[in-house]
Amino acid sequence: MQRRHLLCLALTTALVALPASSQKAKNPPTNLYIDVLTHNMAGMPDMGGMMGGLGGFMAKRMGGGAENRFVYPTARVGGMTGQYMDMALRNDLKPGVEAQDLIPGGLKLGKSLTLIEPEPSTPTKGSTPPGKIPDVEVKISEYWGCGAAVRPGQPKVATFKIKGGGRTIDPKNPMGGMQGVDFQSSGSLSKGQYVPDRDIDLKPGWVYWPNRKSGKQVPSGARLAGEHRITGDGIPASMQFQVEQSADFMPKLMLRTQGEATAAVGLSWPSVDRARAYFISGMHMQILGENSYALTVWSSAEVPGAGQELHAYLSGSYIDKWLKQKILLPSSATSCTVPKGIFAGASNVQGQQASMPGMLMMTAYGPESWITYPPKPADPKQPWNPEWSVRLRAKSTATAMLGMDFGNMQQMDDGDGQQQQQQKKPGMKGLLKGILGG
């Protein structure tokens, strides 16, 4: 993903766009993984420029105070509008030892970033009282494809019922308490698409940024591109590399919705530079009664089975395959329509609104690239023992509430990172977290 020798600065290390399988032929002892995300939450201000208020509240919720706002990982699913970056380093020469990334000034985070091991987890003290297993019923309706009208053969519907029978579940042995519980299902949903897990999770022997000691929000307009140098005990002296503009933060995905939820909802967006493909998914939940729910899911794919897991960072091979299968929208796409009424609200028996707003998640998939040092020789017979590698991944995402026209609410940023006054929408972050898993 990035490599250049300090003793041979006259040589330029090429940014090599290789599939992961090519890199696995020789595993360097030192590997750095960098993910960057640009997220746009329709109608909400850019968090990168917020110093207090909602920004401070969200900072504390994400694991830190004013100076230690974020902890790894932050760049997988966007929360508030802004830019996010994750760095994970594994150095087999000195596992778990603190490292520094000497960064370019354009990143606006000082002169360096410190990568450290995650804080050891501590057992939760206290006890959770036993609880009763309720009788729960969930009906799921599955739709797919862009278009104003629901297509023939849709939706696919499945109903799941859990009858607890008044059994008590023991928090110390929850699975044991599920024995004898009656599970029933009817109907069927489509088989989901398999998405390989290529994220770097928190593990012993790795060091990460952001973290409890160094976890500031990436400022608006910050750039990853430029010269980086990784230093620390056991880090190869040659670990210096250039991040090209092609691997930098992507532009904001300006998703707009138009139309009431009871009608066909039009979606549109300007093309995102460097986007290879797009994907949109939606979800809507209704409360039908006590412990009874109806869940509607939809995706922009032309075939069934594409779900929220596709919002991950996808490799180039999966993007190419799913473009051919019309699971992803092409980079030339700038619009899509949610079928009429599938996310419309409903009232419960008391006539009160008993549904959450339909929520959309959209991803513009950016490039993935690798830098290795020394670069892989063209001659396969020539020995190759790389010292280090860097993987760079980028994507841009957006979330929106269906049935609300956000086309005129996207002026939070005047292009220079200065924000205009916006009306706050309480509870939106919690709503998104519950529905979209953010």
C-alpha positions as CSV (number, residue, x, y, z in Angstrom):
1,M,0.0,0.0,0.0
2,Q,2.9,2.5,0.4
3,R,6.7,2.1,0.4
4,R,9.8,4.2,-0.3
5,H,13.4,3.8,0.8
6,L,14.9,6.7,2.9
7,L,18.3,5.9,1.5
8,C,17.1,6.1,-2.1
9,L,14.8,9.1,-2.0
10,A,15.6,9.8,-5.7
11,L,13.6,6.7,-6.6
12,T,9.9,7.0,-6.8
13,T,7.9,4.2,-5.3
14,A,5.0,3.5,-7.6
15,L,1.5,3.2,-6.3
16,V,0.6,-0.3,-7.4
17,A,-3.1,-1.2,-7.8
18,L,-2.9,-4.9,-7.2
19,P,-5.6,-7.4,-6.1
20,A,-5.1,-8.7,-2.6
21,S,-4.2,-12.2,-4.0
22,S,-1.1,-10.7,-5.8
23,Q,0.1,-9.2,-2.5
24,K,-0.2,-12.5,-0.6
25,A,2.6,-14.1,-2.6
26,K,5.1,-12.5,-0.2
27,N,3.9,-11.1,3.1
28,P,6.0,-8.2,4.4
29,P,6.7,-8.2,8.1
30,T,5.2,-4.6,8.5
31,N,1.8,-3.8,7.1
32,L,-0.2,-0.6,7.3
33,Y,-3.9,-0.3,6.5
34,I,-5.6,3.1,5.9
35,D,-9.3,3.6,5.3
36,V,-10.8,7.0,4.5
37,L,-14.5,7.9,4.5
38,T,-16.4,10.9,3.5
39,H,-20.0,10.9,5.0
40,N,-22.9,13.1,4.4
41,M,-26.0,13.0,6.6
42,A,-28.6,15.0,4.8
43,G,-29.7,18.1,6.7
44,M,-27.0,17.9,9.3
45,P,-23.8,20.1,9.5
46,D,-20.3,19.0,8.9
47,M,-18.9,17.5,12.2
48,G,-15.4,18.4,11.1
49,G,-16.0,22.0,11.9
50,M,-18.0,21.6,15.1
51,M,-16.3,22.6,18.3
52,G,-19.2,22.2,20.8
53,G,-22.9,21.5,21.1
54,L,-23.9,18.4,19.2
55,G,-20.4,17.8,18.2
56,G,-19.1,17.7,21.8
57,F,-22.0,15.4,22.8
58,M,-21.3,13.0,20.0
59,A,-17.6,13.1,20.8
60,K,-18.3,11.9,24.3
61,R,-20.6,9.2,23.0
62,M,-17.9,7.9,20.8
63,G,-15.4,7.4,23.6
64,G,-13.6,10.6,24.4
65,G,-13.6,14.2,25.5
66,A,-12.9,17.4,23.7
67,E,-9.3,16.4,22.7
68,N,-9.9,12.6,22.5
69,R,-13.0,12.4,20.5
70,F,-12.8,9.2,18.5
71,V,-11.4,5.7,18.9
72,Y,-10.8,3.1,16.1
73,P,-12.8,2.2,14.0
74,T,-14.6,5.2,12.7
75,A,-14.4,4.9,8.9
76,R,-16.7,1.9,8.3
77,V,-20.2,3.4,8.7
78,G,-20.6,7.2,8.8
79,G,-22.4,8.8,11.7
80,M,-22.4,12.6,11.4
81,T,-21.4,14.6,8.3
82,G,-17.7,14.8,8.0
83,Q,-14.4,13.0,7.1
84,Y,-13.2,9.9,8.9
85,M,-9.9,8.0,8.8
86,D,-8.7,4.7,10.3
87,M,-5.1,3.5,10.5
88,A,-4.1,0.0,11.7
89,L,-0.5,-1.2,11.8
90,R,0.9,-4.7,12.3
91,N,4.7,-4.9,12.7
92,D,5.9,-8.5,13.2
93,L,9.3,-7.1,14.0
94,K,8.0,-5.5,17.2
95,P,4.3,-6.3,17.6
96,G,2.2,-3.8,19.6
97,V,4.9,-1.2,19.9
98,E,3.8,2.4,19.5
99,A,4.4,4.0,16.1
100,Q,4.2,7.5,14.6
101,D,3.0,8.6,11.2
102,L,4.7,11.8,10.2
103,I,2.0,13.3,8.1
104,P,1.7,16.0,5.4
105,G,0.3,19.4,6.5
106,G,-2.7,19.1,4.3
107,L,-4.2,16.5,6.8
108,K,-4.6,19.3,9.3
109,L,-3.9,17.1,12.3
110,G,-0.5,18.4,13.3
111,K,2.9,17.0,12.4
112,S,2.3,13.4,13.4
113,L,-0.3,10.8,14.4
114,T,0.5,8.3,17.2
115,L,-0.7,4.7,16.8
116,I,-1.0,2.6,20.0
117,E,-2.5,-0.6,21.2
118,P,-6.2,-0.7,22.1
119,E,-7.1,-0.3,25.7
120,P,-7.5,-3.7,27.4
121,S,-11.2,-4.6,27.9
122,T,-12.4,-4.9,31.5
123,P,-15.2,-7.1,32.6
124,T,-18.5,-5.3,33.3
125,K,-19.2,-5.2,37.0
126,G,-22.6,-5.8,38.5
127,S,-25.2,-8.2,37.5
128,T,-28.1,-8.0,35.0
129,P,-31.4,-9.3,36.4
130,P,-33.0,-12.2,34.6
131,G,-35.6,-11.3,32.1
132,K,-38.6,-12.9,30.5
133,I,-38.5,-14.0,26.9
134,P,-41.4,-12.2,25.2
135,D,-43.5,-13.5,22.4
136,V,-42.3,-11.6,19.3
137,E,-43.5,-11.5,15.7
138,V,-41.6,-9.9,12.9
139,K,-42.8,-9.7,9.3
140,I,-40.2,-8.8,6.7
141,S,-41.0,-7.6,3.2
142,E,-38.2,-7.5,0.6
143,Y,-38.2,-5.2,-2.5
144,W,-35.4,-4.4,-5.0
145,G,-34.7,-2.4,-8.1
146,C,-35.1,1.3,-9.1
147,G,-38.4,2.3,-10.6
148,A,-41.7,4.0,-9.7
149,A,-43.8,0.8,-9.6
150,V,-43.4,-2.3,-7.6
151,R,-42.2,-5.0,-9.9
152,P,-44.0,-8.3,-10.6
153,G,-43.1,-11.0,-8.1
154,Q,-42.4,-8.5,-5.3
155,P,-42.3,-8.4,-2.4
156,K,-40.8,-11.6,-1.0
157,V,-42.3,-12.0,2.5
158,A,-41.3,-14.0,5.5
159,T,-42.7,-14.0,9.0
160,F,-40.8,-15.0,12.1
161,K,-42.4,-15.8,15.5
162,I,-40.8,-16.4,18.8
163,K,-42.9,-17.8,21.6
164,G,-41.1,-17.5,24.9
165,G,-43.8,-19.2,27.0
166,G,-42.9,-17.0,29.9
167,R,-39.4,-18.5,30.2
168,T,-36.8,-16.6,32.1
169,I,-33.4,-16.0,30.4
170,D,-30.3,-16.0,32.5
171,P,-27.8,-13.2,31.5
172,K,-24.9,-15.5,32.5
173,N,-26.2,-18.3,30.1
174,P,-28.4,-16.7,27.5
175,M,-28.3,-19.6,25.1
176,G,-29.2,-22.1,27.8
177,G,-32.3,-20.1,28.5
178,M,-33.4,-20.3,24.9
179,Q,-33.8,-24.0,25.1
180,G,-37.5,-25.0,24.7
181,V,-38.4,-21.6,23.1
182,D,-40.7,-22.1,20.1
183,F,-39.4,-20.6,16.8
184,Q,-41.7,-20.5,13.9
185,S,-41.3,-19.1,10.4
186,S,-43.3,-18.9,7.2
187,G,-42.5,-17.6,3.7
188,S,-38.9,-16.9,2.5
189,L,-36.5,-14.2,1.7
190,S,-33.8,-14.1,-0.9
191,K,-30.3,-15.5,-0.3
192,G,-28.0,-12.7,0.6
193,Q,-24.8,-11.8,-1.2
194,Y,-21.6,-12.9,0.4
195,V,-19.3,-10.1,1.3
196,P,-15.8,-11.1,2.6
197,D,-14.7,-9.4,5.8
198,R,-11.6,-7.5,5.0
199,D,-11.7,-5.0,7.8
200,I,-9.0,-4.9,10.4
201,D,-10.5,-5.4,13.9
202,L,-9.0,-4.6,17.2
203,K,-6.4,-7.3,18.0
204,P,-3.5,-7.7,20.4
205,G,-0.1,-6.9,18.7
206,W,-1.6,-4.2,16.5
207,V,-1.5,-0.4,16.9
208,Y,-4.3,1.9,15.8
209,W,-5.3,5.5,15.1
210,P,-7.6,7.2,16.3
211,N,-7.2,6.1,19.9
212,R,-7.8,7.2,23.5
213,K,-4.6,9.3,23.4
214,S,-4.8,10.7,19.9
215,G,-8.3,10.7,18.4
216,K,-9.2,14.1,17.0
217,Q,-11.8,14.5,14.3
218,V,-10.4,14.8,10.8
219,P,-11.1,18.5,9.9
220,S,-13.2,19.4,6.9
221,G,-11.2,19.7,3.7
222,A,-8.3,17.7,5.1
223,R,-6.2,15.8,2.6
224,L,-4.4,12.5,3.0
225,A,-2.3,12.9,-0.1
226,G,1.3,13.8,0.4
227,E,4.4,12.4,2.0
228,H,4.0,10.0,4.9
229,R,6.8,8.4,7.0
230,I,6.2,5.7,9.6
231,T,8.6,5.6,12.5
232,G,9.0,3.7,15.8
233,D,10.9,0.9,17.5
234,G,11.3,-1.9,14.9
235,I,9.7,0.0,12.0
236,P,11.8,-0.5,8.8
237,A,13.9,2.7,8.1
238,S,12.6,2.6,4.5
239,M,9.0,3.1,5.5
240,Q,8.3,6.4,3.7
241,F,5.7,6.7,0.9
242,Q,3.7,9.1,-1.2
243,V,-0.1,8.9,-1.1
244,E,-1.4,10.1,-4.5
245,Q,-4.5,12.2,-5.0
246,S,-6.3,9.1,-6.4
247,A,-6.2,7.5,-2.9
248,D,-7.3,10.7,-1.0
249,F,-10.7,11.4,0.6
250,M,-13.5,11.3,-1.9
251,P,-15.9,14.2,-2.5
252,K,-19.1,14.4,-0.5
253,L,-22.0,12.3,-1.8
254,M,-24.8,14.8,-2.2
255,L,-27.8,12.5,-2.1
256,R,-31.2,14.3,-2.6
257,T,-34.7,12.9,-2.2
258,Q,-37.9,14.2,-3.6
259,G,-41.4,13.1,-3.0
260,E,-43.6,11.9,-0.2
261,A,-43.2,8.4,1.3
262,T,-46.6,7.5,0.1
263,A,-45.5,8.1,-3.5
264,A,-42.5,7.1,-5.6
265,V,-39.5,8.8,-4.1
266,G,-37.0,10.2,-6.5
267,L,-33.3,10.0,-5.6
268,S,-30.6,12.0,-7.4
269,W,-27.0,12.8,-6.9
270,P,-24.1,14.5,-8.8
271,S,-21.4,12.2,-10.0
272,V,-18.7,11.5,-7.3
273,D,-15.2,11.8,-8.6
274,R,-13.3,8.5,-8.5
275,A,-16.5,6.5,-7.7
276,R,-16.4,3.1,-9.4
277,A,-20.0,2.2,-8.6
278,Y,-22.9,3.0,-6.3
279,F,-25.3,1.1,-4.1
280,I,-28.4,2.2,-2.1
281,S,-30.4,0.3,0.5
282,G,-33.4,1.4,2.5
283,M,-35.2,0.2,5.6
284,H,-38.5,1.0,7.3
285,M,-40.1,-0.4,10.5
286,Q,-43.7,-0.3,11.6
287,I,-45.0,-1.2,15.1
288,L,-48.1,-3.3,14.6
289,G,-48.8,-4.0,18.2
290,E,-47.1,-5.1,21.4
291,N,-44.0,-7.0,20.3
292,S,-45.2,-7.1,16.7
293,Y,-43.3,-5.4,13.9
294,A,-43.2,-5.1,10.2
295,L,-39.9,-4.5,8.5
296,T,-39.6,-3.4,4.9
297,V,-36.2,-3.6,3.1
298,W,-35.2,-2.4,-0.4
299,S,-32.1,-2.1,-2.5
300,S,-31.2,-0.5,-5.8
301,A,-29.9,-3.8,-7.1
302,E,-31.6,-5.4,-10.2
303,V,-31.6,-8.7,-8.4
304,P,-32.8,-9.8,-4.9
305,G,-30.6,-10.5,-2.0
306,A,-28.4,-7.4,-1.8
307,G,-28.5,-6.0,1.7
308,Q,-26.7,-3.5,4.0
309,E,-23.5,-5.7,4.1
310,L,-22.7,-4.3,0.6
311,H,-21.9,-0.9,2.1
312,A,-18.5,-2.3,3.2
313,Y,-15.2,-1.4,1.4
314,L,-15.4,-3.6,-1.7
315,S,-12.4,-4.9,-3.6
316,G,-12.1,-4.1,-7.3
317,S,-12.9,-7.7,-8.3
318,Y,-16.2,-7.7,-6.4
319,I,-17.1,-4.3,-7.8
320,D,-16.4,-5.6,-11.3
321,K,-18.4,-8.8,-10.8
322,W,-21.4,-7.1,-9.2
323,L,-21.5,-4.4,-11.9
324,K,-21.9,-7.1,-14.5
325,Q,-24.6,-8.8,-12.4
326,K,-26.4,-5.4,-12.0
327,I,-26.2,-5.6,-8.2
328,L,-24.3,-2.3,-8.2
329,L,-25.3,0.9,-10.1
330,P,-22.7,2.0,-12.6
331,S,-20.5,5.1,-12.0
332,S,-22.5,6.9,-14.7
333,A,-25.7,6.6,-12.7
334,T,-27.1,9.8,-11.2
335,S,-30.6,8.9,-10.2
336,C,-32.9,6.1,-8.9
337,T,-36.5,5.8,-7.8
338,V,-37.8,4.1,-4.7
339,P,-41.1,2.2,-5.7
340,K,-44.3,3.9,-4.8
341,G,-45.5,3.5,-1.2
342,I,-43.2,0.7,0.0
343,F,-42.0,2.9,2.9
344,A,-45.3,4.6,3.7
345,G,-46.2,5.1,7.3
346,A,-49.0,3.4,9.2
347,S,-51.1,4.0,12.3
348,N,-51.6,1.6,15.2
349,V,-55.0,0.7,16.6
350,Q,-55.1,3.9,18.7
351,G,-54.6,5.9,15.5
352,Q,-51.2,7.1,16.5
353,Q,-48.2,7.1,14.2
354,A,-46.5,3.8,14.8
355,S,-43.6,3.7,12.3
356,M,-40.1,5.0,12.1
357,P,-39.2,7.1,9.0
358,G,-37.8,5.2,6.1
359,M,-34.0,5.5,6.1
360,L,-31.6,5.3,3.1
361,M,-28.0,4.4,3.1
362,M,-25.9,5.0,-0.1
363,T,-22.3,4.2,-0.9
364,A,-20.0,5.5,-3.6
365,Y,-17.2,2.9,-3.9
366,G,-13.8,4.4,-4.4
367,P,-10.4,3.0,-5.3
368,E,-8.3,0.4,-3.4
369,S,-4.6,0.5,-3.9
370,W,-1.4,-0.9,-2.5
371,I,2.1,0.4,-2.1
372,T,4.9,-2.1,-1.5
373,Y,8.6,-1.6,-0.9
374,P,10.5,-2.6,-2.8
375,P,8.0,-2.9,-5.7
376,K,7.4,-6.3,-7.1
377,P,9.9,-7.1,-9.9
378,A,8.5,-7.5,-13.4
379,D,10.6,-10.7,-13.8
380,P,8.9,-13.5,-11.7
381,K,12.3,-15.2,-11.5
382,Q,13.9,-12.3,-9.6
383,P,13.8,-12.7,-5.8
384,W,11.3,-10.4,-4.0
385,N,11.3,-9.8,-0.3
386,P,9.2,-6.7,0.4
387,E,9.9,-4.9,3.7
388,W,6.5,-3.3,4.1
389,S,3.2,-2.7,2.5
390,V,0.3,-0.2,2.7
391,R,-3.3,-0.7,1.7
392,L,-5.4,2.4,0.9
393,R,-9.2,2.3,0.7
394,A,-11.7,5.1,0.1
395,K,-15.4,5.5,-0.1
396,S,-18.1,8.2,0.2
397,T,-21.5,7.5,1.8
398,A,-24.7,9.3,2.6
399,T,-27.8,8.8,4.7
400,A,-31.2,10.4,4.3
401,M,-34.8,10.2,5.7
402,L,-37.3,9.1,3.1
403,G,-40.3,11.3,2.3
404,M,-38.4,14.5,3.2
405,D,-37.0,16.8,0.5
406,F,-33.4,17.5,1.5
407,G,-32.5,19.2,-1.8
408,N,-32.6,22.6,-0.2
409,M,-31.0,21.5,3.0
410,Q,-27.6,20.6,1.5
411,Q,-26.1,24.1,2.0
412,M,-24.4,23.4,5.3
413,D,-21.1,24.1,3.7
414,D,-20.2,27.1,1.5
415,G,-17.3,25.4,-0.2
416,D,-14.7,26.7,2.2
417,G,-15.8,24.6,5.2
418,Q,-17.8,27.5,6.8
419,Q,-21.2,26.4,8.0
420,Q,-24.5,28.2,7.8
421,Q,-27.2,28.1,10.5
422,Q,-29.1,24.9,10.4
423,Q,-32.1,23.7,12.5
424,K,-31.1,20.8,14.7
425,K,-33.0,17.6,14.5
426,P,-33.0,15.9,17.9
427,G,-32.7,12.2,18.1
428,M,-31.6,11.7,14.5
429,K,-28.3,10.1,15.3
430,G,-29.9,7.6,17.6
431,L,-32.5,6.8,15.0
432,L,-29.9,6.1,12.4
433,K,-27.8,4.0,14.8
434,G,-30.8,1.8,15.6
435,I,-31.9,1.4,12.0
436,L,-28.7,1.4,10.0
437,G,-26.4,0.0,12.6
438,G,-24.1,3.0,12.7
